[in-house]
């Protein structure tokens, strides 16, 4: 059995405590390389550049996905 509150908190006090729970809009800035919206101080998810330098090779991952897709299609056509 839970304890009962000894003092009643008004709706104003309750809601005032929750005033900071609201979601704040994302602060997105355009990427200098590809102009896509990205979070500041983070690598762009579209092109993989940060501060004018390529940090992450995005095309490599895309090539890997395309290769897997081709292999899957080849397996399906072979089985027919």
C-alpha positions in Angstrom: 0.0 0.0 0.0 1.4 3.4 -1.0 1.7 6.4 1.2 -0.8 9.2 1.0 0.3 12.8 0.4 0.0 14.9 3.6 -0.3 18.2 1.7 -2.4 18.9 -1.4 -0.5 20.3 -4.4 -2.6 22.7 -6.6 -2.9 22.2 -10.3 -0.7 25.3 -10.8 2.1 23.8 -8.8 1.8 20.5 -10.5 1.8 22.0 -14.0 4.6 24.5 -13.2 6.8 21.6 -12.4 6.0 20.1 -15.8 6.7 23.3 -17.7 10.1 22.1 -18.9 8.9 18.7 -20.2 7.8 20.1 -23.6 9.7 19.0 -26.6 12.0 21.6 -28.2 12.4 21.9 -32.0 15.6 20.4 -33.5 18.2 23.0 -34.3 19.1 21.8 -37.9 21.6 23.6 -40.0 22.3 23.0 -43.8 25.4 20.9 -44.5 28.1 22.9 -46.2 28.9 20.1 -48.6 25.5 18.8 -49.8 23.1 21.4 -48.3 21.0 18.7 -46.6 19.7 19.6 -43.1 21.9 18.1 -40.4 22.5 18.5 -36.7 25.2 21.0 -35.9 28.6 19.6 -34.7 27.8 16.2 -36.1 28.7 14.3 -39.3 26.1 14.7 -42.1 24.2 11.5 -42.6 23.7 12.2 -46.3 27.2 12.9 -47.5 29.4 11.9 -44.5 31.3 15.2 -44.3 32.1 17.2 -41.2 33.8 20.6 -41.1 34.7 20.3 -44.9 36.4 16.9 -44.5 35.0 13.4 -45.4 34.8 11.5 -42.2 32.5 8.7 -43.2 32.3 7.0 -46.5 28.6 6.9 -47.2 28.9 5.5 -50.7 30.8 2.4 -49.5 27.7 1.4 -47.4 25.4 2.0 -50.4 27.7 -0.2 -52.6 27.5 -3.0 -50.0 23.7 -2.8 -50.0 23.5 -2.9 -53.8 25.9 -5.9 -53.9 23.7 -7.8 -51.4 20.6 -6.9 -53.4 22.2 -8.3 -56.6 23.3 -11.5 -54.8 19.8 -12.0 -53.5 18.2 -11.5 -56.9 20.7 -14.0 -58.4 19.8 -16.6 -55.8 16.1 -16.1 -56.5 16.5 -16.4 -60.2 18.8 -19.5 -59.9 16.2 -21.3 -57.8 13.5 -21.0 -60.4 
